[in-house]
Amino acid sequence: MPQNYLSESSHKSNRQIDRKSLRAEIKLRRESLSTLQQQQAEQQLVKKLSQHSAVTEAKHIAIYLSHKGELQTQAFIQWCLQHQKHIYLPVIHPFCPGHLLFLRYNQDTEMVANHYGILEPKLKVKNVKPLPELDLILTPLVAFDDKGNRLGMGGGFYDRTLAACEQLPQAPKVIGLAHDCQQVESIPTESWDIPLSEIITPSQRFICN
């Protein structure tokens, strides 16, 4: 077997191990935050996002419900609903594995748990919002660096969503949300990774190339 193939294969394997170990480390760091730290971060996020032009100018906003230590979004969702913003939550696509749909959400929306244990709106076709009609997508992540590289949970759901956005003539703006403790010096990237142009934490705003 050619040596360069072995080298490439070994490098890819090491990179995958690095991503897996980094994911585990940052998830543990995130889940170790106290209830008070989570509450303070949530309030700081609301203050930051409510003053952001991408939010104030948006009508249709896709966001996620927090899970296992993710930066809490419920207070911001309530702020959006109070300010006549339309909110959409991700739903795992029933027919296209690894893809997401975004469904309209309000306080009366019927919710069900998906196979990851995450609550999502019950699938109703009339509530699906096509990607081109969204103004803003606020995406979760596990880790990030200051170049906008994002490490997710490993399922590729948001990678595929971001790739689909890249193909749109008029794509929604995409902003990553994270705790400050989720920043790392460098994310080991893969060919399919699409960097974020902006990431917001409770204390900082990263504008990335």
HUVENKA-V515610 format. One record per residue. PSI is psi in radians with two decimals (* if undefined). Layout:
# HUVENKA-V515610
PSI
PSI
This chain:
# HUVENKA-V515610
2.32
2.47
-0.63
-0.53
-0.75
-0.75
-0.77
-0.76
-0.74
-0.72
-0.74
-0.74
-0.76
-0.68
-0.71
-0.68
-0.75
-0.76
-0.71
-0.78
-0.65
-0.74
-0.79
-0.72
-0.81
-0.60
-0.73
-0.73
-0.75
-0.75
-0.22
-0.13
2.45
2.89
-0.72
-0.76
-0.69
-0.75
-0.74
-0.72
-0.68
-0.75
-0.67
-0.64
-0.78
-0.79
-0.76
-0.84
-0.63
-0.28
0.02
2.31
-0.57
-0.49
-0.84
-0.52
-0.17
2.56
-0.65
1.93
2.17
2.35
3.06
2.76
2.27
2.57
2.30
1.02
-0.05
2.68
2.15
2.35
-0.11
-0.74
-0.67
-0.68
-0.76
-0.70
-0.78
-0.80
-0.64
-0.40
0.46
0.53
2.53
2.21
2.46
2.39
2.62
2.46
2.32
2.22
2.24
-0.35
-0.30
1.62
2.38
0.04
2.77
2.60
2.76
2.14
2.52
2.44
2.40
-3.05
-0.29
0.03
2.32
2.22
2.55
2.70
2.30
-3.06
-0.06
-0.04
0.19
2.32
2.41
2.72
2.48
2.32
2.06
2.12
-0.65
-0.33
-0.01
2.33
2.05
2.55
-0.77
-0.30
-0.04
2.50
-0.55
2.38
2.13
1.97
2.50
2.94
2.86
-0.80
2.77
2.82
3.04
0.00
-0.02
0.01
2.39
2.31
2.07
-2.79
-0.22
-0.10
-0.29
0.13
-0.87
-0.47
-0.77
-0.63
-0.78
-0.68
-0.69
-0.68
-0.64
-0.46
-0.14
2.44
-0.54
1.55
2.66
2.63
2.47
2.22
2.30
2.51
2.39
2.78
2.73
-0.62
-0.10
-0.06
2.38
2.93
-0.74
2.40
2.20
2.05
2.77
2.91
-0.49
-0.13
2.38
2.01
2.62
2.56
-0.30
2.47
2.36
2.30
3.01
-0.48
-0.20
2.79
2.08
2.08
2.02
2.58
*
